[in-house]
Amino acid sequence: MLRLVLNRRNLAINSHGKESAATMKPPFHARSSSAASVSNPPNRVSTTLYRQLLAWCRRYEDVPFSNALPPVTLRPPLVSPLALKRLMEFRSFIATTLDVDETTRLSTRWSHPAHYAMYDEDVVVTRDMITFPEISDANDLRAVIRSVYWLNNRTTVTTTGDADDDRDGEDVTKERISLAFDAVKSCNLLSSSDLDGRRSKREFSIMVRRRIGADEWNENDDLPVVRYHVGQVVKHVDKKWRGVIVGWTIKEDKYDGRHSSLTTKQYSLEGNGTSSTDRTDDERMKSRVQYTILVDSYDSNLLQISKTVVLESDEDLRPVDDPCLQRIHNNLIRQYFTKFEREYFVPNKMVAYVYPLDRYSKCNVGIADRERDAVESGDNRSSELTRSKLGIAEGMRFISRRLVSSLSESTGQQGALHDDILRLTSSLKSSAESIAFDFGTSPNSNGDVFGSLAKLYAFHVKIHSMLWARHANHQHKQNIEFTLGQVVKHKIYGFRGLVVAWDSKPKMDVSNWDGLSHIERPHEKPFYHIYPDVNDCIRAFGGTRSFRYVCQDNLELSPNNDPLDFEATLDPDEWKWDCDRGRYTPSIEMRFSYAEDLGVDTYMLEETYRCLRDTLKECMLGIRDGSIDGVFSIDDLFYQLKFGAENLEDATIVQDIISELWKESPNYDLRNKLDCGISDLMEGKHESALRRFSQIVQSDPMYGEAWNKKATVLYMMGQTEHSLKSAEEALKINGRNFQALAGIGLIEMEESHFEKAIQSFRECLSINPWMGSVSSRLAACLSKIDNGSSLGYEQTNLDVKVITSG
């Protein structure tokens, strides 16, 4: 049994059992402070600076930083090398000898100046360096300052032993004091430029809220009523956009009622004997509330307005009470809020600090609010969420074991494997193992669920895309002259470059490109993704270029076999220079996806990917249809989508997984044809996509996702009536297909059947409340029903997103 005794002046390590105390020198054993101070009198300047820094930290310990300060790295002589050595030995001893519980008890029981450096896992310590992680507030900064000061304290150094090898010279002392001075200046600059202003805003918001809530406040007071709170979802009465409030302030009067000496006498121009000095207080401009609002991105696009609005009239605002309209989508949401909860957005630490008395600030949510939430949502929801997460966790472990087992079986039958194959299979195994997680009761358990689902989605897409890409590229291989890794030269501009990818036909309109006028039908020729040589680009274009997209007819092999200089560094795991062959060698995965001949490895890789694909297909169908014991149900995913997801990112993960489940088919040929049709759809080849989807539903009328994609392409071709029928077929097979419901609502909206559109949109949002484009259109339809005013919405850019998502 190991026991560690730590007090303010001693840190002794006593071992009873396998190891005696004599086997390890106590890392920081301190002599009496009086003896140490006699032999090593403290430097008064450094002590004064140290106290100033700690005082600054105490002054601003409650004020969050706007941005985390970057990691701090110190090397000798700015930090004592002997103290670093002993600190590293101590951390190593803790890591290798104590278990987690003993370390936790030790770190929480005793207070020590260098506690942060001694126990925090994010602090990196070596013999010649210590690195502290990002500093998010004054408390983190204080921990760093105390650790550094203690490590450089002469008492600390002399009590670690061998002090003669670490005596501070005058130059070293000056360097450390200079470092402390720089820290003081930086802290003062931070407080004057950022923290003081934030604290003033906080004090002002508290004063306004308390004044408004006071009994003595009246309508003639100087402060207007702040009706709305940060995190609250509101809508503009006239312009119809929705948004969430991220801040507010009181706008000062521009006119205070006083006159200068030149304007003391006021004259009336109306001739009615009334001068401007006869105006009443009500006629004068008063202070007013100014709100900063993040507008929903879809509303912004729909109504052609800015995504951030500063509004000086809260009379134009109304709270949004409709649950289908309360989830606001804006790229800046995460800068202000942590999550969406019930009917509002929860302010993050920064916003809650500035507006602590606003209703939805985390520190201001009272017990009554929580009890009301519990009553409204019910304890059943919480228990159901926990049950759902436990089921997903168990299912993920099952899927992970199946994938690892399949991978072992497929590679075990291939005999000896060379290094590239071993690295690839090892990477695939690590990815499969990372899918599994243990669900706990910690606050991070929610993140574990969605993080694991994201890994499953990424792995599933990777396996399918590798096989699909090899199949698709194999059909065009005979028309490709250059392979990945070859160094080519542009026939016209003369620059050399590396071939990193190719397309059988250009993925964009190249009809008006320079350098293609002499080529017949360039839109039917292969195009190559090229990383050009920097020096060649400077000579050819007068500046660097990071990427070129070049027609095959304009390329030839480079006669120069020297390596190239690129603007960006190549990924060493993807590209290696082969001196003997005078070319770059891509990774085996890239070569496989571009249908290159890998010799004896070709069959092995194909079998490995097919084996993983079949295992994934079996598991995904089991989730969707409930045909396999051990995996979770698609109902768990829908429950997480509706009640578990706290932000758009988490909801998108679940939505993507559900879309992949709907795409899956027991028939691989049909699934491959579906993927080809989606590819045609994304490239604008509508006729080809429609032909593929029609063939699929003819072969398997119960393939719901094929009906859904057929509805999409028919809509894009302008055949809305046929699109509506195909979407209805998809709903007959899968009543929870929110994409089909969104598409039906869109068609009904364009036909001015607003009641039907509202019904479809509400049904869609009851299944997936995170579809922002749908909620935006629902709001538009409701406004049409209410007042019939023209919203002037445009269907471009938004229509496709609704019905082609996934």
N, C-alpha and C positions, 0 to 999 in steps of 0.2 A: 504494500500500500504506500503510495507516494504522497508526501505531504509537503506543501510549500508554505513557508511562513514569510509574510511580507508586512512590514510596517513602514512608517514614514522615514525611517533612517536605515533600515536594513532590508535586504532581500536575500534570504538564506535558503538554500535548497537542501532538504534533508531527505534521504532515501532509506526506507526500511524494506529490505527484500533483496532483490538481485543486485542493486547498485548502492554503494555506500556514498556518503556525502563527500568523502575524500576523492572520489573519482572525478569530480567536476568542481572547478573553482566557482564560488558564488559570483554570478555575473556583476552585480552592483552592490557589493557589500560596503557600506559607508561607515567611516569612523565617526567619532563624535564631531559635531559641527564646530565646536570651539577649537579643537585641535587642528581641524582642517583649515579654519579661517586664520589661525596663527601662521601656519606654514604657507598658505596660499591666500593672501588677502584678496577679496573680490574686487573686480574692476567696477568703480562707481558709475562710470559712463554706461557700461553695458547693463548694469543693474537698473539704472534710471530708465533706459530705453525699454528694457523688458517690462518694467512696471507701466510705462506709458502705453505699450502695446496691449497689455492685459486690461488696462483701464479702458482703452478704445473698444476692445472686444466686449467688455461688460456694458458699455454705453449703447452698443448696437446689437446686443445679443438677440433681441427680439425682431430685428429688421431683416427680412430676407433679401438676398442679393438678386439683382435682375438676371445676371448670368453668372454661372459658377466660375470661380477663378481657376486658371489652368493648373495642372499638377505642378508641384514644387519638387525639384531635384537638387540635392546638395551633395557636393563632393568635398573631400579634404582639400584645402585646410579650412573650408567654411564649416565643416563639422569634424569633430575629433575622430581620427582613424581608430584609436584604441577603443573609444566608446562604441563606434560602429561595429568593431570586431566582437566585443562582448555582447552587444545587443543582438547581433546575428546568431551568436552561440546560444543565447537565451531563447530566442524565437525558435531555433532549431530544436532545442531541448523540449520546449513546450509541444512542438508539433509531433515529435517522434516518441515522446514518453507519456504524455498525458492524453487521456481521452477527452472528448468534447465536453462532457459534463464537468470534469475536473477543471478544465481550462475556463469554462464559463464561471464556475464558482470562484476561482481565483481572481479572474478579471473583474468580477462584480463586487467582491468582498472588500478589496483594498483599493485605496486611492493612491495614485503615484503620479508624479509630474510627467513621466514619459509613458503613461498608460496607453496612449494612442499608438505610439511607435512600438510598444512592446506586444500589444495584443491584436491590433486591427489587421485583418487579413488583406485589406487593400493597400496597406503600406508595404513597399518593396525595400528590403534591406540586403545589401551585399557588403563585402569588405571595403569597397571604395565608393559607396553611393547609398543614399537613402532617398526614396521617392514617395512623397505623400500624394494621394489622389486629389481629384478636383475638390475645391473648397466652396461649399454652397452657402455658408452663412458664417457669422462671427464666432459661433461655437466651434465649428471646424477649424477656423483660423486660430483660435485660442489653443486648441489641442496641438496644432502644429508648432506654435510659438513656444509652448511649454516644453514640448519634446525636444526641440532644437536647443533651447536654452539649457535644459538639463543635460543634454549630451555634451555640450560645450562647457559646462560648469567645471571649474578646476577641482572642486571637491569630488565630482563624479569621476573625473579622469584619474586623479591621484589614488582613488580607492579601488580602481579596477586592476591595479598592479602594473608594474613596468612603466611607471609614469615618466621615467627619465627619457623614454623614447617618444614622448608626446608632449614635451614642455612647449608651452605657447611662446613663440617669439613675438617681438613687438610688431612685425609686419603681419603676422597671422591675426593678432588681436585687432589691428587696425582694419583688416579685411572683414572680420566678423562684425565689428562695430559699424563699418560702412554698410554692411548688409542690413543691420538693424535700422540704421538711419533711412535706408531706401524703403524698408518695410513701413516705417512710420509715415514717410511722405506718401507712399502709395495708399495707406489707410486713410489719411487725411483727404487725399484727392478723391477716393471712393466715397467717403462720407459727404463731401461737399458737392460732388457731381451727381450723386444718386441717392444715398441713404437718407440724407437730411430732407430732401424733397419728398421722398416716400413717407417719411414719418410725419411731415407737415400735412400731406394729403390725408393721412390716417386721422390725425388730430382734428382736421377740418371736417371730415366725414362724420366722426363721432360727435362733434359739436352740433352739426346740422341735424343728425338723427335725434340726438337728445333734446335739442331745442324744439324740434317738430313734435316730439312726443310729450313735451312738458305741458302742464295744464295752463301755464300763463301765455302760451303762444296764441296769437290771434292773426286774423287775415291782414291786418295792417302792419305786421312785423316785417322786417327787412328780408327775412329768409323765406323763399317760396317752398311749397310742399314738394318733396321728392317722392312721388307716388310709386315709382318702380325701383326694383332692386337688381343688383348685378346677378346674372344667372337666370333672370326671368325672361320668358319668351313673350314677345309682343308683336303686334302687327300695326301697320300704318293704315289709318281709316280710309284715306283717299287713294293712296298709291298702291295699296294692297300687298305690299311686301311684308315678309315676316323676318324677324331677327331676334338675337339674344343680346341683352345689355351687358357690356363689359366694363362700363365705367360711367361716372357722372360727376359733374361739378356745378358750381353756381356761377353763372355768367354775370359779371359786374355791369352796372349801369354805365352806358357811354355818356349820359347826360345827367348831372346831379342837381339841376335846378338853379344853380348859381349863375350870375352874369358877370362879365368883365366890366370894367369902367366904360368901355366903348359901347356896350350893349345894355347899359342899365335902363335906359329909356326904351320902351318897346312900343312899336307902332302897329296899328291894324291896317292891313291892306284890303280888308273886306268892306271897310267903311261902316261897320256896324257897332263901332265903339268898343269892341272886345279886343283887348291886348293879350299877348302871349303870357303876360304875367298873371292874367286872370284864370289861367288853366288850373284845374283842380289836380290833386295828387293822382286821381284815377286816370287823368289824361296823360300823365307823364310815364315814360318808359321805366319799368321796374326790373329788378333782378329776376332772373329766370333760370330754370334748370337746363343744363346742357348734357344730353345723353350721348354716349358713344355706343353704337350698335353694330354688331356683325350681322349683315344681311345674308339670308340663305342664298347660297350660290345659284341654285336653280331658279329661285325667284329673281335674282339679279340678272341672269341670262334671259329669262322670260320677259322681264319688264325693261331691260336695257338700262339698269342703274348700277351704281357703284356697290361693291361688296362690303364696304364700310361706310357708315353714315354717321354724321354728327348732327343731332337733332336738337333744336332749341325750343321746341313746343311740344310738351308731353300731352297736350290736348288732342293731338293727332294720333296718339297711341292708344291701343287697347290690349289687354292681356289675351293671350291665346289659350283658350280653355279646351279646345278640341284635341284629344290625345293623338289623333292622326296627323296633326299639324305641328306638334311641339318639338320634334327632333330637327334642329337646324343643322344644315350642312354648310360648312365653311372651312377652308384650309387653315384658318387661324384659331379654330376652336381650342386646339390642344395647348395654345399659348396662354389661355386664360382659365380653362376648366379641366378638371380631372375626369369627370364622367357625367353622363346624363342619368338622372335619378327621378323616376316617377313623372314629374312634369316640369322640371327645371334642370339647369346645368349647375354642377357643384363647383364653386370657384376654387382655384388652386391656392397654394400657400401665399403667393404674391398678392392676388386679388383679395383674398380673405383678409390679409393684413391691412390693406388700404381701406377696405369697407367692412370692418368687423361687425357692425351692427346691422348690416343688410340681412334680409331675411334668410337668404340661402347660403351665406357664408358658413363654412363647416362648423366653426366655433360657436355659431349663433343658432344652430338647429337644436331646439329645446327638447326636453323629455316628452312634452305633449305632442310635438311634431312626430317624434319617433313612434310614440304609442299609436298615433293616428295612422301612420304608415303601416304599422304592424296589423292594425285592425282592418284597414282597407285592403292590403295585399293578402293578409291572412298568414298565419304560421305555416299553412299548407304549402304556400308558394316557396318559402324558404326551405322547407324539408324536401319539396319536390326538386328544387334546384340542386340541393346536396345529393339527393338520390341520382339525379341525372348525371352530375359530375362524377360520382362514384362509378356509375355504369360506363361512362366514357373512358374513365381511367382504366377500368378492368378490360374494356374492349381494346384499348390501345396497347396494353401489355400483350393481349392475345395476338393482335395483328403483328406486333413487333416480333414475337416468338415465331410466328408462322413465316414471316419474311426471312428471318435469320436462318431458320431451318431449311427453307427452300434454297437460299443462297448456298448454304453448306452442301446440300445435296447436289446441286448443279455443278459446283466447282470441284467437289470431291470425285466426281466421275471423270474429270478431265486429266488426271495425272499431274505431273510436275508443271508449274506455272512460272513464267518468267516475270521479271520485276514489274513491268508495266501492268500486267494483268493482276498481279498481287496487290499493287497499289490501288487499282480500280476496285477490286472486290473488297479490299479493306475499307475503302471509302463508302461503298454501298452498304457494307455491314454496319459501319458507324451510323450512317443515316437511318438505317432500319432500327437500330437499337435506340436512337435518340427519340423515336416516336413514343416510346413507353415513358410513363411518369407515374409517380405515387401521389395520389390526391391526399392532401392533408387539410387541416383546419386553419392553416395560416392565412393571412391576408393575400398572399401571393398565389394561393391555390387557384383562384380564378384565372390568373395569367398563365398558370401551368396548363389548364384545360385548352385555352385558345392557342397557346404556343404549340402544344402537341398536335392540335388539329391542323395548324399551319404547316408543321413538318410533314404530316401525313399527306396533305394536299400537294406540297412541293415534291415529295418523293413520287407520288402517283403521277403527277404531270411530267416529271422528268423521265420516268420509265416509258410512259406512253409516247412522249414526244421523241425520244431516241429511236424507238422502233418505227414510228410514223415517218420521221425525217429520213431514216435510211431507206424505207420503202419508197417514199416520194422522190428522193434524190437519185435512187437507182434507175428510175425511169428516164432520167435526163442525162445520165452519166456519159452516154456516147457523144453528146454535143459539147462536153466540157474539155477544153484544151489544157488548162492549168489546174494543178492540184494545190491543196493547202500547204503552206510552207515554202512554196517556190518564190524566188525573187524575180519579178518581172520589170519591164521597162516600158514606159509610155512612148508610143511611136511618134507622137506629135510634140509633146511637152518635154520629153526626155528624162523625166524623173523616174527613179527606181522605187519599188515598193514591195511589200510582203502581202501575199494572198492569204487572207484570214477567213474568207467565206465567199460563196458564190450563189447567184440566183439564176435559175434557168431562163427567166425573163425579168426585165426590170420591174421593181416593186413600185415605181412611181412614173409619172409622165416625163419622158425625156425628149419629147419631140422638138423642143426649142433649145436644147443644150448646145453649147459651143463644142466644136470638135466632132460632132456627129453628122454634119451635113453631107459628108462624102460616103456615109454608110447607108446602105439600102435597108429599109425596115429595121431600124435599131431596136424598136420595141419588141421584136421577136428574137433578139440575140441575147446570149448570156451576159450577165454583168457581174463584176467582181468587187468585193470589199477589200480595199487596199490600205495598208498602213504605209505612207510614203516616207522616204528618207528626208530628214529635215534640211540638210544642206542642198539636196537637189531641188527641193521646193523653193528655197530662198533664191536659187539661181533662176528657176522657171517662173515663179510668181512674185518674187520680191518679198516673200514672207513665209512663215512656217504654215504647214497644214497638218492636221492630225488624222484626216481620213479622206479618202477619195473613192468615188463610185464610178467604175470605168467599164466601158463596153469591151467585150472580148476582141473585137476587130482592131482595137487601138492598143493592144498589148502584144509584147513579145518577151521571150526569156531574156534576162539580163546576162550579158557576157561577163560581167564582173561578179566574182564569187566572194567578195568581201562582205562582212556583216554590215547592216544598216544602222543609222542613227535615227531613233524615233523621238517624237515630241513627248510621248508618254512611255513609261517603262512597261515592257511586256511582262505578263504574268509568268513567272518561272515554272509554275506547275502546268501551264498550257503550252509554252513555247521554249524550245531549246535549240541553240545554234549547233549545227553539224558542220564542223570544219572540213571534214573529208569530202562531203557531198556539196558544200557550198550553198546550203539552204537551211531553213528552219524546220524543225520536227515538231508537229503539233501533238497534243495529247491523243492517246488512243481512243478516248471517247469522241473527240472531234472527228477523227478519221473515220470512226464507225458511223457517226451520224451522217457524214457526207459520202457514204457508200463506197469508201475506198477498200481495196483488197488488203486484208490484214493477214493473208496466208492461213496458217493453221489456227490462228486466233479468231478468225472470222466466225467459224461454227461455234466455238466456245462462248464468245460474247453473245451471239444471237440466242443460244440456248439459255444463257444466264438471264438476259433481259426478258425473254419469253416466259421463263419460269417465274420471275418476279411479277410480270404482268398478269399471268394466270392466277397467282396467289392474291394479288391486289383485286383482281376482278371478282374472285370468289368472296373475298371479305367485303367488298363494296356492295355486291348484290345481297350479301347476308345482312348488311346494315339496312339496305333499302327494303328488302322483302321479308326480313326476319327468318331467313332460311338457315342460319348457322347459329348454334349456341356458342356463347362466349363473347360475341360482339354486341355492341350497343345498338339501339334502334334509331331510325331516322326521326322518331318522335322526340328523342333526347336532343337532337340537333335543332329541331324546330322550337323546343322549349328554351334552349340556350339562346337562339336567335331572338326570341320575343322578350324573354325575361332576364337572361344571363348576361347578354352583351351590354356593356356599359359605354361603349363608344363605337364609332363607325368602323374603326380598324378591326375590332373583334367581330362585329357583325359581318363584315366583308369576308372574313375567314370562314365563318359558318356558311354563309351564302355560297361561297365558292365550292365548299365540300358538297353541299346539297346539289349544286349544279352538276358536279362530277358524278354523283350518284345517279342522277337522272340520265346522264349520257351513257352510262354503262349498259352493256347488252351481253347476254350469254353468247351471242354470235359475234365473233371477232371481226368477220368480214363486214357486217353491218356497222359495227362501231368504227371501223377504219373508213368506211364510206361516209359516215356522219362527219368524221374529222376532216375528210377531204372536202365535203360540202361546206363546212364552216370556214375552211381556208379559202374556198372560192368566194364565199359570201364576204369575207373580210377584204378580199382583193377586188371586189366589185364585179366579179363574174357571176351575175345573177342567174342567167340562163343555165349555166352549168350547175350552180348550186341547187336550183329548183329541180333540175333533172335528177340529181343525186337524192335529194330528200324525197321526191316522189317515188323513186325506185325503192327506197327504204320502207316507206309506209305501205307500199304495195306488197313487199315481202313480209313485213311484220306490222300489221295494222295496230298492234298494241305498243309500239315503240313511241311513247308519248313525246320524248324530246325531239324526235324527227318531225312530228306534227308541229311542235312549237317552232322549230327552225324553219319549217316550210311556211308557217304563218309570217315569220319575220321577212323572208325573202319576197313573199308575195306582197307584203306591205311596201317594201322598198321598191318594188316594180310598179306600184300604184294600183294593184288589184286588191283594194281594201275589202271587197265583199268576200272574195275567196280567202283572203287572209283571216277574216273573222271566222269563217267556217273551220279553217284549220286550227285556229286557237281554241275554238269550242271543242274540237275533237281531242286536243291535248288535255283540256280540262275534264272531259269525260273519263280519260284514263287516269289522270292525276289531278284531283280536285284542289290540291295545295300548290299548284304551279303558279307562283306569284308572277312569273314573267309573262305567262299567257294572260293572266288577269290584267296586268299592266297594259299589254298590247290591246286587249279588248276595250279597256277604258279609253285608251288613246284614240282608237278608231271612232268610238261613240262620241268623244269630245269633238273630233274634227267634223263629225256629221251633225254637230249641235244638239245631240241627244244628251243633254247635261245630266239629267236624272239618272240615266243608265250608266253614264260615265262615272258619276259619283258613287253609285252602287259598286261598280267594278273596282274603283280605286280604294274604297273603304274595305272591301273584302281582301284586296291585295295587301293593304297595310295592316289588317288584322292578323295576317300570316307573317309578313315581314315588315315591321314598322320602320325599317331603316332605309327604305327606297325613297331617297330625297326627291327625285324627279317626279315620282308619283304623288307625293304629298304636295309638291308645288302645283301640279295640274289639278289636284283636288281643290286646293285653295282657289285656283282660277275658276273652276266650275262653280264652286259655292258662291263666289262673287258674282258670277253671271246670273245665278239663280236669284240672289238677293236684290241686285239693282239693275241688272242688264247692261251695265256700263261696258264699254269696249276696253279690253285689257291689252290689245295690241300684241298678243304673244306671237312668237315665231316658232315654227316647228323644227327649224333646222338645228342641228347639233344635239337636240335633246331626244327626238323621236327614236333614233337608232339606239341610243343608250338604254332606253327603257326595255325594249323587247329583244335586244341582242345580248344583254348582259349574261355572262356565263357561257 
